[in-house]
């Protein structure tokens, strides 16, 4: 009997939520830095907006590149790089905003280098695949839920390649209730890439040959195409956000600019169509004249994104 009671006590302790690591304030910001360990044994750094009370969680997933999420300013303060801080401001304290540092990303002391990967650390080139990035995000979500977060809703917003991960998380994490894909690749990334190149007067055959080279060395970090290694491309070209979303119960929001020069509007059209054929409702915004950052002609960044964030917040508030 005593052994049985001891075993039950041990099982109860194992089932208790794991307390999050001690938070460290990011100087000059409204974010705290924390860390956790993912299923691959990596230490994952993530950031949560501060809050005196428990609130629902909103994960904002950045687009391509290896830049750190914060950079130093004079006097020791830090500045947020990316849309996580924009969403925090627009959200007006409705959410605890979560942002996750990509494994292998540049340090906060290094200057930003844009969205391509030629100047990224070797560790980043090795780590940045759909599956490994998803594992880091899943771990951060689990840890963040133990850090003064409440409510049944978890919102994931992914911009550009981040949209692919928002869709993947919808399938992997049943607690994720809302997924918003902004200027994201769609369900047919090979055809989307071909069309993107055709808009730049590159023949279809040329892009097909490039894709064949990627597939011939799918794990290479030495061979690059359009600014990214084959290792990155091989996973993202195989991803299907529509299939991931259809395998989930998450509500879906999708927005894309008609003048997006980074990824064709065709991606948005096919995503919305596939979800519709699968019987899923989707709030779809096709933004006339808008670019990859969702800015319409005459708007200054991040005005277009702010407008879309407001739409997302209103959409997620509807029960």
C-alpha positions as CSV (number, residue, x, y, z in Angstrom):
1,X,0.0,0.0,0.0
2,X,2.8,2.4,0.9
3,X,4.6,1.7,-2.4
4,X,1.3,2.3,-4.3
5,X,0.7,5.6,-2.5
6,X,4.3,6.7,-3.2
7,X,3.9,5.8,-6.9
8,X,0.6,7.8,-7.2
9,X,2.3,10.8,-5.5
10,X,5.2,10.6,-8.0
11,X,2.8,10.4,-11.0
12,X,0.9,13.4,-9.6
13,X,4.1,15.4,-9.3
14,X,5.2,14.5,-12.9
15,X,1.8,15.7,-14.1
16,X,2.2,19.2,-12.5
17,X,3.0,22.0,-14.9
18,X,6.6,22.8,-15.1
19,X,7.4,26.3,-13.8
20,X,8.9,28.6,-16.5
21,X,12.4,29.8,-16.2
22,X,13.1,33.1,-14.4
23,X,12.2,36.0,-16.7
24,X,14.8,38.6,-17.5
25,X,13.6,42.1,-18.5
26,X,14.7,43.2,-22.0
27,X,16.0,46.7,-21.2
28,X,13.9,49.5,-22.5
29,X,11.1,47.2,-23.8
30,X,7.8,45.7,-22.6
31,X,9.2,42.2,-23.1
32,X,10.8,39.6,-20.8
33,X,13.3,37.0,-22.0
34,X,12.9,33.4,-21.0
35,X,14.2,30.0,-22.2
36,X,13.1,26.4,-22.4
37,X,14.4,23.2,-23.9
38,X,12.7,21.6,-27.0
39,X,12.4,17.9,-27.9
40,X,15.6,18.1,-29.9
41,X,17.5,19.1,-26.7
42,X,18.1,22.7,-27.8
43,X,17.9,25.7,-25.6
44,X,15.2,28.0,-27.0
45,X,15.0,31.7,-26.2
46,X,11.6,33.3,-26.3
47,X,10.1,36.6,-25.3
48,X,6.8,37.5,-23.6
49,X,5.2,40.9,-23.3
50,X,4.9,41.8,-19.7
51,X,1.5,41.8,-17.9
52,X,0.3,42.2,-14.4
53,X,-2.6,39.9,-15.1
54,X,-3.1,36.6,-17.0
55,X,-4.1,37.1,-20.6
56,X,-4.6,34.9,-23.7
57,X,-1.5,34.2,-25.8
58,X,-0.6,35.5,-29.2
59,X,2.5,34.1,-31.0
60,X,3.9,36.3,-33.7
61,X,6.2,34.4,-36.1
62,X,8.7,36.4,-38.1
63,X,9.5,35.9,-41.8
64,X,12.8,34.7,-43.4
65,X,16.3,35.6,-42.3
66,X,18.5,35.1,-39.2
67,X,18.2,38.5,-37.4
68,X,17.8,38.6,-33.7
69,X,14.4,39.9,-32.4
70,X,16.0,42.8,-30.5
71,X,19.0,45.0,-31.1
72,X,20.9,47.3,-28.7
73,X,20.5,51.1,-28.5
74,X,22.7,53.7,-27.0
75,X,22.7,53.7,-23.2
76,X,22.0,49.9,-22.8
77,X,18.4,49.9,-23.9
78,X,17.1,47.5,-26.6
79,X,14.8,47.9,-29.5
80,X,12.4,45.3,-30.8
81,X,12.9,44.3,-34.5
82,X,9.9,42.8,-36.1
83,X,6.1,42.7,-35.8
84,X,5.8,41.3,-32.3
85,X,6.2,44.7,-30.8
86,X,3.8,46.3,-33.4
87,X,1.2,43.7,-32.5
88,X,1.7,44.3,-28.8
89,X,1.1,48.0,-29.3
90,X,-2.0,47.4,-31.5
91,X,-3.4,44.8,-29.2
92,X,-3.6,47.3,-26.3
93,X,-2.9,44.7,-23.6
94,X,-5.4,42.1,-24.9
95,X,-2.7,39.5,-25.2
96,X,0.5,38.3,-23.8
97,X,2.6,38.4,-27.0
98,X,5.1,35.6,-27.6
99,X,8.1,35.9,-30.0
100,X,10.7,33.1,-30.4
101,X,14.3,33.5,-31.4
102,X,15.2,31.2,-34.3
103,X,17.8,28.6,-33.3
104,X,21.2,29.7,-34.6
105,X,20.1,33.3,-35.3
106,X,22.6,36.2,-35.1
107,X,23.2,37.7,-31.7
108,X,21.5,40.9,-30.6
109,X,24.9,42.6,-30.9
110,X,25.0,42.0,-34.6
111,X,23.5,44.3,-37.1
112,X,20.5,43.1,-39.1
113,X,21.3,41.6,-42.5
114,X,17.9,41.4,-44.3
115,X,15.7,38.4,-45.1
116,X,18.2,36.2,-47.0
117,X,20.7,33.8,-45.5
118,X,24.1,34.3,-47.2
119,X,25.4,36.2,-44.1
120,X,23.8,33.9,-41.5
121,X,25.8,31.8,-39.1
122,X,26.5,28.2,-40.0
123,X,24.4,27.0,-37.0
124,X,21.4,28.9,-38.4
125,X,21.8,27.3,-41.8
126,X,21.9,23.9,-40.2
127,X,19.0,24.5,-37.9
128,X,16.5,26.4,-40.1
129,X,14.2,23.8,-41.5
130,X,10.4,23.7,-41.2
131,X,10.5,20.7,-38.8
132,X,13.2,22.1,-36.5
133,X,11.8,25.6,-36.4
134,X,8.4,24.1,-35.6
135,X,9.9,22.1,-32.7
136,X,11.3,25.3,-31.2
137,X,7.9,27.1,-31.5
138,X,6.0,24.2,-30.0
139,X,8.4,24.2,-27.0
140,X,8.1,27.9,-26.5
141,X,4.3,27.8,-26.7
142,X,4.2,25.1,-24.0
143,X,6.6,27.0,-21.8
144,X,4.7,30.3,-22.3
145,X,1.4,28.8,-21.2
146,X,3.0,28.3,-17.7
147,X,3.8,32.1,-17.5
148,X,0.7,34.0,-16.5
149,X,-1.3,33.1,-19.5
150,X,-5.0,32.3,-19.4
151,X,-7.9,31.5,-21.7
152,X,-8.9,28.9,-24.2
153,X,-7.7,30.9,-27.2
154,X,-4.1,30.8,-28.6
155,X,-3.5,33.0,-31.7
156,X,-0.6,32.4,-34.1
157,X,0.2,35.1,-36.6
158,X,2.9,34.3,-39.3
159,X,4.2,36.7,-41.8
160,X,5.8,35.4,-45.0
161,X,7.5,32.1,-44.3
162,X,6.2,32.5,-40.8
163,X,2.7,31.7,-42.2
164,X,3.9,28.2,-43.1
165,X,4.8,27.7,-39.5
166,X,1.6,29.1,-38.2
167,X,-0.3,26.5,-40.3
168,X,2.1,23.8,-39.1
169,X,1.5,24.7,-35.5
170,X,-2.2,24.6,-36.0
171,X,-1.8,20.9,-36.8
172,X,0.8,20.1,-34.1
173,X,-0.8,22.1,-31.3
174,X,-4.5,21.4,-30.6
175,X,-4.7,24.3,-28.2
176,X,-4.0,26.7,-31.1
177,X,-7.4,28.2,-31.8
178,X,-6.7,30.9,-34.5
179,X,-4.1,31.0,-37.2
180,X,-3.4,34.1,-39.3
181,X,-1.2,33.8,-42.5
182,X,0.0,37.1,-43.9
183,X,1.7,37.3,-47.3
184,X,2.4,33.6,-46.9
185,X,3.4,30.8,-49.2
186,X,0.4,28.6,-50.1
187,X,-0.3,25.0,-50.8
188,X,1.7,24.7,-54.0
189,X,5.1,26.3,-53.3
190,X,6.8,24.9,-56.3
191,X,4.3,26.4,-58.7
192,X,4.3,29.6,-56.7
193,X,8.1,29.9,-57.0
194,X,7.9,29.3,-60.7
195,X,5.3,32.0,-61.1
196,X,7.4,34.4,-58.9
197,X,10.3,33.8,-61.2
198,X,8.2,34.2,-64.3
199,X,7.2,37.7,-63.1
200,X,11.0,38.4,-63.2
201,X,11.2,37.1,-66.8
202,X,12.9,33.9,-65.8
203,X,11.7,31.0,-67.9
204,X,9.8,28.1,-66.2
205,X,12.4,25.7,-67.4
206,X,15.1,27.6,-65.6
207,X,13.2,27.5,-62.3
208,X,12.4,23.8,-62.7
209,X,16.1,23.1,-63.2
210,X,16.9,25.1,-60.0
211,X,14.3,23.1,-58.1
212,X,15.8,19.8,-59.4
213,X,19.2,21.0,-58.1
214,X,17.7,21.7,-54.7
215,X,16.1,18.2,-54.6
216,X,19.4,16.6,-55.6
217,X,21.2,18.0,-52.5
218,X,18.3,18.6,-50.1
219,X,20.4,18.9,-46.9
220,X,23.2,21.1,-48.3
221,X,24.0,24.4,-46.5
222,X,26.8,25.1,-49.0
223,X,24.6,25.3,-52.1
224,X,22.3,28.3,-52.3
225,X,19.3,29.3,-54.4
226,X,17.7,32.8,-54.3
227,X,19.5,33.6,-51.1
228,X,18.8,30.5,-49.1
229,X,20.5,27.1,-48.8
230,X,19.0,24.0,-50.3
231,X,18.4,22.7,-46.8
232,X,16.0,25.4,-46.1
233,X,14.3,25.3,-49.6
234,X,13.8,21.6,-49.6
235,X,11.6,21.7,-46.5
236,X,9.6,24.8,-47.4
237,X,9.0,23.6,-51.0
238,X,7.5,20.4,-49.5
239,X,5.3,22.2,-47.0
240,X,1.5,22.5,-47.6
241,X,-0.1,25.0,-45.3
242,X,-3.6,24.2,-46.6
243,X,-3.2,20.5,-45.6
244,X,-1.9,21.5,-42.2
245,X,-4.8,23.8,-41.6
246,X,-7.3,21.2,-42.8
247,X,-5.9,18.8,-40.3
248,X,-6.5,21.2,-37.5
249,X,-9.5,22.8,-35.8
250,X,-8.1,26.3,-35.9
251,X,-10.0,29.2,-37.4
252,X,-8.1,30.8,-40.3
253,X,-7.4,34.3,-41.4
254,X,-5.3,35.0,-44.6
255,X,-4.2,38.3,-46.0
256,X,-2.1,39.0,-49.1
257,X,-1.2,42.1,-51.1
258,X,-1.9,42.0,-54.9
259,X,1.4,43.8,-55.5
260,X,3.5,41.5,-53.3
261,X,6.9,41.3,-55.0
262,X,8.2,38.5,-52.6
263,X,5.5,35.9,-53.1
264,X,2.7,35.8,-55.7
265,X,-1.0,36.4,-55.0
266,X,-1.5,33.0,-56.6
267,X,-0.4,31.5,-53.3
268,X,-3.2,33.3,-51.4
269,X,-5.8,32.3,-54.1
270,X,-5.0,28.6,-54.0
271,X,-4.8,28.6,-50.2
272,X,-8.3,30.1,-49.9
273,X,-9.7,27.8,-52.6
274,X,-8.2,24.6,-51.0
275,X,-9.6,25.5,-47.6
276,X,-13.0,26.2,-49.2
277,X,-13.1,22.9,-51.0
278,X,-12.2,21.3,-47.6
279,X,-15.3,22.8,-46.1
280,X,-13.4,25.4,-44.0
281,X,-14.4,29.0,-43.6
282,X,-11.6,31.5,-43.9
283,X,-11.5,35.3,-43.5
284,X,-9.6,36.2,-46.6
285,X,-8.2,39.7,-47.4
286,X,-6.9,40.4,-50.9
287,X,-5.4,43.9,-50.5
288,X,-5.4,45.9,-53.7
289,X,-2.0,47.4,-54.5
290,X,-0.4,46.2,-51.2
291,X,3.1,45.0,-51.0
292,X,4.7,42.1,-49.0
293,X,4.4,44.1,-45.8
294,X,0.7,44.7,-46.6
295,X,1.2,48.4,-47.2
296,X,-1.1,49.9,-49.8
297,X,0.2,52.7,-52.1
298,X,0.9,55.8,-50.1
299,X,1.1,54.0,-46.8
300,X,4.3,54.1,-44.7
301,X,5.4,50.9,-42.9
302,X,4.0,49.5,-40.7
303,X,0.7,51.3,-41.4
304,X,-0.6,48.5,-43.6
305,X,0.3,45.8,-41.1
306,X,-1.3,47.8,-38.3
307,X,-4.6,47.8,-40.1
308,X,-4.4,44.1,-40.7
309,X,-3.5,43.5,-37.1
310,X,-6.6,45.4,-36.0
311,X,-8.7,43.2,-38.3
312,X,-7.1,40.1,-36.8
313,X,-7.9,41.2,-33.2
314,X,-11.5,41.9,-34.1
315,X,-11.8,38.5,-35.9
316,X,-10.3,36.6,-33.0
317,X,-12.6,38.3,-30.5
318,X,-15.7,36.8,-32.1
319,X,-16.8,33.6,-30.3
